[in-house]
Amino acid sequence: MQPRDETIAARLGAVRERIAEACRRAGRGTDEVTLLAVSKTQPAEALREAWEAGQRAFGESYLQEALDKIEALRGLTGVEWHFIGPLQSNKTRRIAGNFQWVHGVDRLKVARRLSEQRPEGLPPLSVCIQVNTSGEASKAGVHPEELPALAEAVAELPRLHLRGLMTIPAPASTLEAQRRPFRLLRRLLEALQERGLPLDTLSMGMSGDLEAAILEGATLVRVGTAIFGPRRAPGGDP
Ligand SMILES: *Cc1c(COP(=O)(O)O)cnc(C)c1O
């Protein structure tokens, strides 16, 4: 038997407590922050355990593995699937047909495909634009200078609902260094709101830096290892 503090339900409770504490520090309401449970590489049984403990939003990065879990967990009510992995053109059709959210949009070509391929019977697909806030050449995400033009173009696409911005900063060890890229993302969101775009989402913060993200205004934190423990090797197509 697992010790009680190592069950998924117990770790989920501890993460919710971290979120609540960060919200108190930030003077924000706990209901302003959604917890996305990042379940990539975890078996369907682990997601079921989290669902039984009240978790509803799940984030996946590997498409085939995600589709298998979506199929396996069809019977669970109220589940919301978020695709948070890199976007390739040959995967957009299956993403548009099976997920409610996509967090990593960083070019117009992929956004257009998602919009064209979103099935008619479903509501528009919620998307976030991924921004490179660390300035590293290797990192995914649109450069801040190119963001306004991309955001305005994505907002026009009929079958997408542009919700906000997402970032994955380079790891940093101090709270102040962690906060810097998140502050930049918040300012970029505010600038887009001032241009008239009705955005409501800042997708930022993971297991190691969710406090910094909440202090800077995160509305959705993406947390994997703190809930599920270490990841396995990815299943399906990486
Ligand atoms: C894996 C992943 C996470 C979760 O990371 P943890 O450090 O395990 O919490 C969050 N966001 C994205 C985009 C990821 O790929």
The ligand as a Gaussian input file, in Angstrom:
#p B3LYP/6-31G(d) Opt

LIG

0 1
 C        5.332000      18.923000     -18.815000
 C        4.779000      20.287000     -18.875000
 C        4.324000      20.940000     -17.710000
 C        4.391000      20.347000     -16.317000
 O        5.671000      20.388000     -15.795000
 P        5.962000      19.943000     -14.264000
 O        7.277000      20.557000     -13.990000
 O        5.956000      18.450000     -14.257000
 O        4.882000      20.496000     -13.420000
 C        3.759000      22.196000     -17.854000
 N        3.645000      22.792000     -19.055000
 C        4.074000      22.192000     -20.185000
 C        3.911000      22.900000     -21.484000
 C        4.657000      20.937000     -20.135000
 O        5.088000      20.370000     -21.269000

